[in-house]
Amino acid sequence: MRIYFMGICGTAMGNAALLARAAGHEVLGADSGVYPPMSTVLAAAGITLHEGYDPVRLEKLAPELVVVGNAMSRGNAEVEWLLDTRAIPFVSLPAFLYDAVLSVRKNIVIAGTHGKTTTTALTAFLLRANGRDPGFLIGGVPLDPPVGNHLGTAGDPFVIEGDEYDSAFFDKRSKFIHYAPHIAVLNNLEFDHADIFRDVPDVQRTFLHLTRIVPRNGWIVLNGDDANLKALGPLAWTRVVRVGLDESNDLRIAGFRESAEDASFRLIWQGKPWAEVKWALSGLFNARNATMAALAAGLALFPDDPTKLKLDALAKFRGVKRRQELLVNTPKLKVVEDFGHHPTALAETLQSFRARFPGHIIHAAFEPRSNTSRTKVLQAAFLRALGFADEVYLGAIARPEKLKPEERFDVEAVIQHLATQGVDAYTAPTHAALLDILQGNVAEETERPQLVVFFTNGSFDGIIGKFVAVNKG
């Protein structure tokens, strides 16, 4: 089949296009900006890329199917042509994935407000380390496995990141509703995506819909310490196993410790020791990600005794790009880039870094860019999270013209509040000007080692790369 992907250079779209190519389809696509790294990978796979959207060109290309990315909306020239003519069938990305791959596989769907990408990578990594050839689709750029997509062997599980965001402009269901879970991992649940969800109960509603399509011979692997997940109820239509610190959980995380060198913890399955883990990733949150992944992979391969899954490989797991990724590592300066855009993620990361980088001055630069973080909805939680840093640098709010003034994240109010906690905070009209302030403050400190953490789900207008280039030593 000749398949055309609209928005092909996005991480999820690009990886799905590569899966389609691996399955033998002829694949082509377009994006408003054909940009690396995805454009380079796609071109190397023999996929033809087009710059911009042109209905005349699309008609001439004559694909048999168009996959419409989540970033596409009414007003896009190709979208309007598809709707006007109905000349070519079109589907959302999640619907395409179900039809092309997931409908015939036993799928492990990794869901949660935080940690989906890392947990998906961990699950695929552990399955491979135990001698299997799983398929997977990861919504990021993992270091382990070394690629973000793979069809795998038909008889082995398929691991996919299950996003609760909507599927397309014409399908407002959460993406994960399309993914036919045999095992659904519910890692955590908090309010996010304020542009499509009203409140926590609204998010719970869509997660509950996901649980209702897990078959009775499948499993729900659930964070048993999460109050918002507990509130979903007993989920009696399938098997539920719970993971967490509390002794009531089926799989317990015990003895978590973190130092400048590494982190370690023990796993206890139904009262019996399973494994002792020592690895490089920071934070209790990543220990939980690993534990959820271990149980999901274990149940997929050894449903009667998941502890048969070997976990030794975790010591070698390197993580995912832009998830607490260490970009500069010198005795005087560490620089980390993190995809964090939710206050809980920022707080957990900053708390972990106190143990991982003892004695360091922590500079936290945050870009309010996501549809939730650029509003006031979670501002109080951001105040608490950013208070774990020593100095804070607040970037310009993304797309402020699309928000009423009273709805916008109030940068000045945050700065004033942080000052009452003894935290120096700065902002600037542009990210380039903010970079100058950050660079000047870092250069002035000559006594204590420093850690600079950039939190953004975007590019921060390129200032991360510029800061690294000046300070890489």
N, C-alpha and C positions, 0 to 999 in steps of 0.2 A: 504494500500500500504506500502511496505517496502522501506524506503527512506534513502539514505546515504548522509550525508553532509560533504563535503571536506572543512576543515578549520572551524570546528564546534565551536571552543572556542572563536572566534571573537564575539564581542557584537551583531552585526546584525545577523550573522549566528546562534549564540546560541539562540537568542530570536526567530528567525524564526523556528528553530528546535523545540523549546518548543511549538510554535503555531501549528506546524504539529502534535506533540504528543497530544496536547489538542484536535485536530480535529479527533483523533482516529487512526492515522497512526503509524506503527512501525518505530521508528526512531533510527538510529545509525550514527556514524560518526568518523572522525579522524582529528587530528591536529598534527603539528610538535612539539608542546608542549601542553600537556593536563594539563591546569593550572587553578587554581581558580582565581576569584570567579565563572566563568562560568562553569567550570568542575563540581564543587560541586552542582550547581543548576541543571545541566543536569542529573547528576547521580541520584539525588533525584527524578527526574521525570521519572526514569526508562529508560533512554537513554544510550545505550552502547557506550563507548568511546574507541578509539584505538589510540595508540601513533605512530606517524609517518605515512608514506605513503608506502603501499606495494600492488602492483598489484595482486600478488598471493593471498593474503588475501582478497582483494576486490572481486576477481573472486569467491572465496569460499563463501563469504558472500552473494553474488548473490542478491543485491538489485534490485528493479524494476525501480528505478530512482536515479540518482546521481545529487545532487545540488552542483555546482562548485562555490566556494567562489571567491571573487574578488582578494584575495591574491594569488590565484593559477596562474601558468604561464607555458608556454612550458618548458619542461625539468623535470617537476614533474613526478615521475614514474607512478603514477596513471593516470595523464592526458594523458601521452603518450600511456598507455595501452588502455584507452578509445578511443583515436583517432585511434590507430592501429586496434583494433578489432571491434569497433562499437557494442560491445556485450551488452551494457547497455545504454539506453537513458540518456542524460545529459542536464541540463539547467542551466542558471545563476540563482542566488538568486532572482533578481527582477522578472524574468520571472516566476519562481516558485510561488512567492507571488501573482502575477496576476492570475495564473491558479488556485491556491489553495484557495485564499481568496478574492482578490480585484475585480475580474470580476463580482461578484454578490453583491457588497456592494456600498453604496454611500460614497466615500472616501474623506477625507480631507488630502491633501498632503501639508506638510510644507516644503517650499524650501527657500533658501537664503544662502549667503556666511557665515553668522554668525547667531547663536541663534536657529538653527533648533531643537536641542535636547531639550532645555528648552521650546521652543514654542510648540513642540509636546506634551511634558509632561503637560504643562499648558492647552492645548486644551482638552486632555483626562481628566484631573483633573476637569475642569469646567463642562464638560458633565456629569461626574459622580456626581459632587456636585449638579447638577440640576436633579438628579433622573434617569439618563439614564445609559445604560450599553453598552458603545461604545467598539468596538475593537480597539486595538492600537499596534503599534510596534515602540519602542523608541530606538534610537541608542546610548544609554548610560544607566546609572544606576540611575533611578529617586528615590527620596524619596517620592514624590507624583506624580502619583499613586505609590503604594508600590512595583510594579513589572514593568518590562520593556515590557511585552507582554501580550495580552489578546484577545481572540477571540470575546468576547462580544456577544450581541444579533444580529441576522441577520438583524433585522429591524432598528438598530441604526447605526450611522456612524462608519467608520473605520478611525482612525487617524494614519498617517504614516509619518515618517521623509523622505523627498524627497531629496536625495543627487544628486548633479550634476556630481559626479564622474562616471566613466564608469562602465558598468555592469559586464563584465568578459573579459578574454583575447580574447574571440571569439565574443564579443558583445561590441563595443566601444560606444554605445549610453549611454547617462546619465541614471542612475538608474530610475530617476523619470518619464521617458518616459513610463515605464511599468505600472505606478501606477493608471491609469484611474481616474484622479481627477474629482470629482464633485465640490469641492471647492479647488482651488490652492492658497496657501498663499505665496506671494513673499515678503519676509521680508527685503531683501537688495540684492545688487549685486555688487561684486567687483572682481578684478582679483585674482585668486587662482588656485591651481593645475597646476602649470607651466609644469608639465610632460605631460599633455594631452590637455591643452588649450594654444593658442598662445598669446592671448591678451583679453582685455575687450570685443570687438565685438564678439570674438569667444564664450565667456561665454554668452553674450546676445543672440547669435544664439540658443544655447541649451535651454535657458529659454523661448525664443519665441516659440520653438517647444512645450514646456510644455503647454504654454497658448493655443496653437492651438488644444489641445485635451480636453479642458474644454468645456462641452456641453453648448448649448445656454441657458438651464435652470439652469446652475450652476453659479458660481461666481469666480472671481479672486479678492482676497484681497491683495492689493498692497500698499507698502510703498510709499506714495505720495510725500515724501521729498527726495527720492533717485533719483539723476539725471540719473544714469545708467538704472534704471527701467522706468523712464519717457520716455527715449529714445526708448523704445520698441514700442511706438505709442499708438493709441487709443484702440487696441484690441477689435474691434467692433463686433466680432462674439459671445461674451458672455457678461454677466453683470460684471462690474468692480466697486469695491468700494475702496476708498483710505483712508489710515490711516496716521496720522502724526501730526506735530506741526502747520503746516501752515493752515490758515483759509480756504483754498481752499479744504481741505480734508473733506470727508464725516464723518469720525470719528476723532475727534481732541483729542490730549493729551494736557491738560492745567495745569498750576500751579505746574509743577514738582518741588519737594523739597526733599532734602536728608540731613540727619543728622546722628549723631553717633547712634541714636536709631532706625531709620527706614527711609523709603521713602514714599512719598505720591504724588498723582496726581488725576486729574479729567478727566472724559471722557464726551465728548459732541458729540452726534450723530445728524447730520443734524441740528445743531443749538440748540438742546435741551439737557439738562443735562441727563446723563445716570447714572453715579455712581461716588462716591468718593472712592478712593482706598488708603489704608494705609497698607503697608506690609513690610516684612523683607528683600526682595531682593534689592541689590544695583544697582544704575545706571539707567540713562535714557534708555539705551539699553534694560534693563530688563523690564522697564515700557512699552516700545514699543512691546517687545515680548508678554507681558500680553495683551496688547490692540489688537494685531493681533489675538491672541488666542481667546479672548473674542468675537470678531466680527465673526470669523470663526465658533465658537461653536454656537453663537447666530443665525447666518444665517442658520446653519444646523437644528436647532430645531424650530426657529421662523422666517421663511423667510420673513414674512410681517412686523415684528417688532423685530429685534434682541435684542432690549433693554429689552425684557421680560426675557432674561437670567439673572439670579441672580449672582452677582459677590462677594458676602460677603465672600465666601470661600477663596478668594485670600489672605486674612489676615492670613490664616493658611498654605499657600503653602510654603514648605520647600526647594524646588529646586531639583537639580540633583547633584549627586556626581561628584567631580572634576570640577564643574562650580562654581568658587568663593567659594569653600568649606573651611570653617573655621576649621582648624585642631587643633590649639592651641589658647586659649583665656585666657590670664592672663593680669593683669594690665600693666605689663612691656613688654609683647611680644604677638603679634598675628601672626599666621602662616596660610597662605592661599594657597591652591592648585587650579590651574586653567588650563583648557584644551587649553588655548589660544596659537595659533600658527600663527596668522595673525596680522600685525601691527595695524590695526584698532581696533581689539579686545583688544590688549594690551593697546593701548592708552585710550580707553573708560574705561577699568577696572581701570587703574592707576589714571585717573582723578576722577573717582567715589570714589576711596579709600581715596583721599585727604579730601573729605567731610565725608566719613564714619568713618575714623580714624584720626580725627584732631590732629595735634601736633606730630604725629608719624614720625619717620625716616622710609622711605620706601626703603627696599632692594628688587630689582627685579632680580630673577634668571631665565634665559631664555635658553632653549635647542633648538638650530636650528636643528630640526629633520624632519619636514614635507618635502615633495618633492619641495615645494616652498621656505620655510624659510631657508633651507640650501644652497640656491643659492643667487646670488646678485640681483635677479629680483626685490625684494621689500626692498632692503637694506636701501635706503634713507628713506622710510616710517618707518622702524624699528628704525632708528636713532631718528626720531621725537618722536616715541612712547616711547622708553626707556628713553628719556630725561625727562619724567614726574616722574621718580624715583629719589631718592637721591643717591643710590648706585646700581650698575648693576653688575651681575655675569653671564658671557657668557659661556655656556657649550661647549664641543667639538662638532664639526659638525658631524652629523650622516652620515655614509657611504661616507666619503670624497673621497675614491678611485674611486667612480663611477662618479665623477665630474672632469672636467678639472680644474686645479688650478685657472685659470682666471674666472671660473664660480662660484666658491665657495663663500659663505658668508664670508666676510673679517672681521674676528674678531678684528684684530689689528687696522684696519681702523676705526671700530666702536668705539673702546676704545679711540683712539686719538680724534675723533670728539666729543665724550661725554665729554672729559676733557675740551674742549673749552667752554662747557656749564656749567662747574662747577660740573659735575657728575663724581664721582669716579667709574671706571669700572675695572673689574678683569676677568682674564681667567686662565685656567690651563690645562695641558696636559690630565688630567683625571677628571671625575666628582668627584671622591673621593678627589682629591687634591683641587678642587674648593670648596667642602664642608668644608674642613679645613680652607680655607680663609674666607668663610662666617661665620663659627662658631667663628673664632677668632675675626672678626670685630664686631659681635653681642655681644660677651662677653665683649669687651672693653668699650662699651657704657653703662654707668650706670645712666645717668641723664634722658634722654628722652625715652619715650616708643617707641617701634620699631614694624614695620610690615614687615614680610618676605613673598613675593609672589613668588611661583614657577610656571612658565609658561612652559608647555610642553604637547604635544599630545602623549607622551610615558611615560616611567617610570623614566627618569632622572637617570638611573642605580641604582635606589633604594635610592638615597640620601635624598629624601623627607622624607621617613619613618625614616631614621636614624636621620635626624635633629629633627623631631618631638619627637622621643624617648628620645633624650638628653634634649629637652627643654620644655617638656609638663608640667613640674612643679609638 
